[in-house]
Amino acid sequence: MAPRLAYRRLAAELPAPSLGALVRRPALAALVIGGAVALTSTGGATARVLITTTICWSFVPGLQLIVAAALIALRRRPGLRLTSALDLFFAGQGPWLLWTLVVAALALVAFRLGAHSVPRLLYVLALALIPLVWTWAIIFAFCREVLELNGRRAFACMLLYEAVIWGVAYLYMGAMTFQAWPFGQMRL
């Protein structure tokens, strides 16, 4: 609830740089997304479906990892290891992971009640405003406290990260939903 204070504390106790520290939080994000997709698409999740959806949707935290690594590498303060900074960046994934679980739970309830559809899109999108704004505050706090950027640069870094992530999401959803890129129909 207080991201700047939390990041100030976490930055003072940086995790030791390791592959485990780099992978653990993105792997958790992939697992939550995979589990949510399994629940919303099938109404339940077997181990096989959970593993498959987690692997298939691991590109989401993978993309976040790539974009965050690029921004951190550009703005990293001396002495801050990239792996440690990325681990701290992914500590801020809570709002979206919680939202993902809530949407999956709503869809599971809808399945159990016999409504074979996901919750109404308008409600899901309205509910998404909470983690969207919360994430902006978290990324801004990360940039201020971990990267030690001034307010203007932290805000610009947060905007750039969000623009890249949402731009890729727009292109992906446009291609998948409408089977077309924004500039015309996609042909294979």
N, C-alpha and C positions, 0 to 999 in steps of 0.2 A: 504494500500500500504506500510505501515511501521509497520509490526506486533510487533516488539519489543517495539517500542514507544507506540503503542496502548495498548499492554499488561501491560506496565509499568504504564500507566495512569489508566487502568481498575483495576490493582492490588492494586493501591492506594485507589480506591473507591470500595472496595469489596461489592457485594450485600449482604444484610442480608440473613443468611441461612434460607431457607424455602423450602417447597415442591413445591411451585409455581416457585421459581427460579430454582429448579432442573429440573422441567418438561417442562417449556415453550420453551426452545430452541430445545430439542429433539422432542417435539410435533410439532414444526414448521418444522423440518426436515422430520418427518413422513408425514406431510401434503403435503409438496412439492414433496416428492417421490411418495406418493399416487396419487397426482394430475397428475404428469408426466406419471405414469403408466397408469392411466385412459385415458389420452389424446393420448398416443402412441398406446394403444391397441384398442381403440374404435373410435378415431377421435373426441371425445367430452367427456364431463364429467357431468353426472347428479349427484345430491346430493347423491343418493344411491350408485352409482359406486365410487364416491370420498370417501365416508365413508368406503366402503368395501376395496378399494385398500389401503387406509391409514392404516386401521387396519391390513391388511395382510402384508404390507411392514414395519410396525412399528418395526419389528425385526432388521432392519438395524440400526436405532439410538439406539435401545435397546442393540445391540451387542457393538456398539461404547461406550455406557454408561458403560457397564460392564468392557470392556477393559480399558477405561480411568480411571474408579474408582480404578481398581486394580493397575495401574501404579501410580496414584496420591497417593493412600494410602501407597505405598512403598516409595515414594519420597517426601511426603508432608512435608513442613517446619512447625515448631511449630507456632501455632496460626492460621494456615490456615484451615478453615472448609472445609470438603470434598464437601458439597453441593455448597459452593461458588466457589471452584476450578472447579467443574464440569460445573457450569454455565459459567464460563470464558472459559473453554475448548470448549464448544459448541458454543461460540461466534465466533470461527474460522471456522465454517462450511460453510461460504459464498461461497468460490470458487466451492465446489462440488454442492451446491444447485443452484448456478447460472448456472453451466454446465448442471445440470439436467433439468432446465427450458429451456435452449437453445436447447438441444436435443429434448425435448418435443415439442417446438415450430417448429423446423425443421420437425419433424414427422407430426405435425398437418398441416403444409403447404403442405407436400407431400400427405397427405390424401386429402386435398382440391383440389390439382391439379390432383387427380386421380391415383397417384402412391401409390398403397396400400401396401407400405412397409416403414419401418423406413429408415432414411438416411443411406447411405452406411457405413458399419461398419468401414472401413478404416478411413473415415473422422471423425467419432465419436470418434474413439480411438486416432487419432492425436489431436483432440480438447481436449481430456482428459489429455494430457500432461500438459496443462496449470494449471488446478486445482491440478494436482498431485504434481508438483514442488512447487506451491504456498502453498499447504497444508503442505508440508515438512517445509517450512520457518515458517509457522504459528505455527505448533506444536513445532518446535525448540524454537521459541520466547516464547511460553507458558511455556516451561520447564525452560528457562533462567529467565524470568521475574516473573512468578507466583510461580513456584516451587523453584526458586532461585538456580538452578543447574549450575555447571560450564559448559563450552562449551562441553567438552568430555562427561559428563554424560547426558547433554541435548540431544546431538546427539544420544547417545545410547538409551535413553528413546524414542526419536522419531522413531528410527529404530525398536525398539521392538514393539511399538504400530503399526506401519505400517506393520511389518511382521505378526503380529497376525491377523490384520484386513484383509490383502490381502490373507493370508493363508486360513482363513475361507471363504473368497469370492471365492477363487480358488476351494476349496472343494465343496462349494455350487453350483457354476456354472458348475463344472465338473459333479456333480451328476444330475443337472437339464438338462444341455445341451446334455450330452452324455449318460445319464441314467446309469452312471457308476462312481464308485469312482476311484481314480487314480491307485488303486491296483487291479482292476478287476471289472467285471460287478456286479452291485448291484442287489440283489435278495430279493424280498419281500415275 
